[in-house]
Amino acid sequence: MKPISARIDDLRKEVDNLTALRDEARSEWHRYADESIYYRNKSVDAEVRMHDLNNEIEYRLTEIAELEGSSK
């Protein structure tokens, strides 16, 4: 069995390694969270554009129908 001081040294090394892994995971988490926000905002913008364009299409189709109806 290892002396207590050796075990303490081993545990400190493990803590150092785990701390480095945790910091790496935290960095990835922040990066992906930022990307998620960015793409969510892009998605919302695209959805708004899509609905605006649908409204424009409907407006023009209505105008076409009215013009065709009045020309008969």
Sequence and secondary structure as in RCSB ss.txt:
>XXXX:A:sequence
MKPISARIDDLRKEVDNLTALRDEARSEWHRYADESIYYRNKSVDAEVRMHDLNNEIEYRLTEIAELEGSSK
>XXXX:A:secstr
   HHHHHHHHHHHHHHHHHHHHHHHHHHHHHHHHHHHHHHHHHHHHHHHHHHHHHHHHHHHHHHHHHHHT 
